[in-house]
Amino acid sequence: MSEIQANQVAPLLKALADPVRLRLMSMVLSHEGGEACVCDLTPAFDLSQPTISHHLKVLHESGLLDRQKRGVWVYYQARPEAMEAMVKLFETVGVPIGAGAGA
């Protein structure tokens, strides 16, 4: 991995290093249409809506999520460039994408 690649991927990994943010990212990616509203995500956590919004803001600021305000709600969607960077990272270290444990 080059220094440039490492500098691009490190902020993404740092943002995902928090268990709540990792779960939120997973939930957005697996949500119907690949897009989720804060209102869709909050019930899965024993956290307040402002706390969930803060974690989503961190994911957005790191470049992992795009966001769009619609009325009073904000909808989040994974950024394709960020997902591509993550796939390249795992390919670089030799982790086959889609391989389960023990594969």
Order of alpha helices (4+ residues) and beta strands (2+ residues): alpha-alpha-beta-alpha-alpha-beta-beta-alpha
